[in-house]
Amino acid sequence: MVPGSAPPSNNITEDELKHSLQENSGNIQKSIATAMDEVNNKLSKSQAGIMYLINTTNLWDPKYKFSATYKHPDISIIADNRVRAVASSGYKFAIMEPGLTQNASRTFSFLVKESSSNWLALGFCHRKVVESKAYSFSFGSIGHGAYLMSANGGSWSHSKVEFNNTVKAVKFGKGDTIHASIGAQKITFTKNKSGEKYELPFVYD
């Protein structure tokens, strides 16, 4: 220190203090925003992973299986998801459970392991109507309770004459997989190998 001179001052002006606070505040806000972005990205990835797990494991879907109760005696249950007809002629019902709720949208896939005749059909039905007919199929007129597609391309409708007992659907047989998708007003059958489709109007009773 030079003799006679004043000591250096550590005081800062009010403007300098405001500027310093504003600068630090801006840096803090940027740090917080960056940290929040990282947290949100991690949460999004975690949420996507959880939804993928839910969708791939079908946590909310019931397990469908062929019923030991709602079937004709000529149908044998081989496994929960597999049946075999004892007789080689005539249509007899084997119904899966639980039943669908009204206006439900579902897709079921059926693999034909064996088929020695055209007496094979798949689709959806009104259980109480089919039950009242002892699980036999009176297909000559409407009111039989079923919406089906048969191996020879037959179309069967409970409610519409023009779609019942007529051959205009997709043919299928041994080794084929048929996807049957039901919506509010129609059933769509899709043959896996060829991609052929058949749409059958459907009405919930």
C-alpha positions in Angstrom: 0.0 0.0 0.0 1.3 3.4 -0.9 1.7 5.6 2.2 -1.1 8.1 2.4 -3.4 6.3 0.0 -6.9 4.9 0.9 -7.4 1.1 1.2 -9.2 -0.6 -1.8 -13.0 -0.8 -1.4 -14.8 -4.2 -1.5 -18.2 -2.5 -1.9 -20.3 -3.1 -5.1 -22.9 -0.8 -6.5 -26.6 -1.6 -6.5 -26.6 -2.0 -10.3 -23.7 -4.5 -10.2 -25.6 -6.5 -7.5 -28.8 -6.6 -9.6 -26.8 -7.6 -12.7 -25.1 -10.4 -10.8 -28.4 -11.7 -9.4 -30.1 -11.6 -12.8 -27.2 -13.5 -14.4 -27.2 -16.1 -11.6 -30.9 -16.4 -11.8 -30.8 -17.0 -15.5 -28.2 -19.7 -15.1 -30.2 -21.4 -12.3 -33.4 -21.4 -14.5 -31.4 -22.9 -17.4 -30.1 -25.6 -15.2 -33.6 -26.4 -13.8 -35.0 -26.5 -17.4 -32.3 -28.9 -18.5 -32.8 -31.1 -15.5 -36.6 -31.2 -16.1 -36.1 -32.1 -19.8 -33.9 -35.0 -18.7 -36.5 -36.2 -16.2 -39.4 -35.9 -18.7 -37.4 -37.9 -21.3 -36.7 -40.6 -18.7 -40.4 -40.7 -17.7 -41.6 -40.9 -21.3 -39.3 -43.8 -21.9 -40.4 -45.6 -18.7 -44.1 -45.0 -19.7 -43.5 -46.4 -23.2 -41.9 -49.5 -21.7 -44.8 -50.0 -19.3 -47.4 -49.6 -22.0 -45.5 -52.1 -24.2 -45.4 -54.6 -21.4 -49.2 -54.2 -20.8 -50.0 -54.5 -24.5 -47.8 -57.5 -25.2 -48.9 -59.5 -22.1 -52.6 -58.7 -22.4 -53.0 -57.9 -18.7 -56.5 -56.7 -19.2 -57.9 -59.4 -21.6 -59.6 -62.5 -20.2 -58.3 -65.9 -21.2 -60.7 -67.4 -23.7 -61.2 -71.2 -23.8 -63.6 -73.7 -25.2 -66.4 -74.4 -22.7 -67.0 -78.0 -21.4 -70.6 -77.0 -20.8 -71.6 -75.0 -23.8 -71.0 -77.6 -26.5 -72.6 -80.5 -28.4 -71.7 -84.0 -27.2 -70.2 -84.7 -30.6 -67.4 -82.2 -30.0 -64.4 -83.3 -27.9 -62.2 -80.7 -26.1 -58.6 -81.6 -26.7 -57.2 -78.6 -24.9 -58.5 -75.2 -23.7 -58.1 -73.8 -27.2 -58.5 -76.9 -29.3 -61.5 -79.0 -30.2 -62.2 -82.0 -32.5 -65.5 -83.2 -34.0 -66.4 -86.8 -33.3 -68.8 -87.0 -36.3 -67.6 -86.1 -39.8 -70.9 -84.6 -41.0 -73.3 -82.0 -39.8 -72.5 -78.7 -37.9 -72.4 -78.9 -34.1 -71.4 -76.0 -31.8 -68.5 -75.7 -29.4 -68.6 -72.2 -27.8 -65.7 -70.4 -26.1 -66.0 -68.5 -22.9 -66.2 -65.9 -21.4 -68.7 -64.3 -23.7 -68.1 -61.0 -25.3 -69.7 -57.8 -23.9 -72.0 -55.9 -26.2 -70.2 -53.8 -28.8 -66.8 -55.3 -27.9 -64.1 -55.4 -30.5 -61.9 -58.5 -30.6 -60.0 -60.6 -33.1 -59.7 -64.4 -32.7 -57.4 -66.5 -34.8 -58.3 -70.1 -35.7 -55.7 -72.6 -37.0 -57.2 -75.6 -38.8 -55.2 -78.6 -37.7 -57.3 -81.2 -39.5 -60.1 -81.1 -42.0 -61.6 -84.0 -43.9 -64.8 -82.4 -45.1 -66.6 -79.1 -45.6 -68.5 -79.5 -42.3 -66.3 -77.0 -40.6 -67.3 -73.5 -39.7 -66.1 -70.8 -37.4 -67.3 -67.4 -36.2 -69.6 -66.0 -33.5 -73.0 -66.8 -32.0 -75.7 -65.8 -29.6 -75.2 -68.4 -26.9 -78.7 -68.5 -25.5 -80.2 -69.1 -29.0 -77.7 -71.8 -29.8 -78.2 -73.4 -26.3 -82.0 -73.5 -26.9 -81.4 -75.6 -30.0 -79.2 -78.1 -28.1 -76.0 -76.9 -29.9 -77.2 -78.2 -33.3 -77.2 -76.0 -36.3 -80.5 -75.5 -38.2 -79.0 -73.4 -41.0 -81.9 -73.5 -43.5 -83.4 -70.3 -42.2 -82.4 -67.3 -40.2 -82.8 -67.2 -36.4 -80.3 -70.0 -35.8 -78.1 -67.8 -33.6 -74.9 -67.9 -35.6 -72.7 -65.7 -37.8 -70.2 -68.2 -39.5 -68.0 -68.9 -42.4 -67.6 -72.5 -43.5 -64.7 -74.4 -45.2 -66.5 -74.5 -48.6 -66.9 -70.7 -48.6 -70.4 -70.8 -47.1 -71.9 -67.8 -45.3 -74.3 -68.1 -42.4 -76.3 -65.3 -40.8 -78.6 -65.3 -37.9 -80.4 -62.1 -39.0 -80.0 -61.5 -42.8 -81.4 -63.8 -45.4 -79.1 -62.6 -48.1 -76.1 -63.7 -46.1 -77.4 -67.0 -44.9 -77.0 -70.4 -46.5 -75.1 -69.0 -49.5 -71.7 -69.7 -50.9 -69.9 -66.4 -51.3 -67.3 -66.3 -48.4 -63.7 -67.5 -48.4 -62.8 -71.1 -48.7 -60.3 -72.6 -46.2 -58.9 -76.0 -45.1 -56.2 -77.9 -43.3 -53.2 -75.7 -42.4 -55.1 -72.4 -42.9 -55.3 -69.7 -40.2 -58.5 -67.6 -40.2 -58.6 -64.3 -38.3 -62.2 -63.4 -37.2 -62.6 -59.8 -36.1 -65.8 -58.6 -34.6 -66.9 -55.0 -34.2 -70.2 -53.2 -33.5 -71.8 -54.0 -36.9 -69.8 -56.5 -38.8 -67.5 -59.5 -38.6 -64.4 -59.6 -40.9 -62.9 -63.0 -41.7 -59.3 -62.9 -43.1 -57.4 -65.9 -44.5 -53.9 -65.6 -43.4 -52.1 -67.2 -46.4 -53.9 -65.3 -49.2 -55.2 -62.2 -47.4 -58.7 -62.9 -48.7 -61.4 -61.2 -46.7 -65.1 -61.7 -46.2 -67.3 -59.2 -44.3 -70.5 -60.5 -42.6 -73.0 -58.0 -41.1 -73.5 -58.6 -37.4 -76.2 -57.5 -35.0 -76.0 -57.8 -31.2 -79.4 -59.1 -29.8 
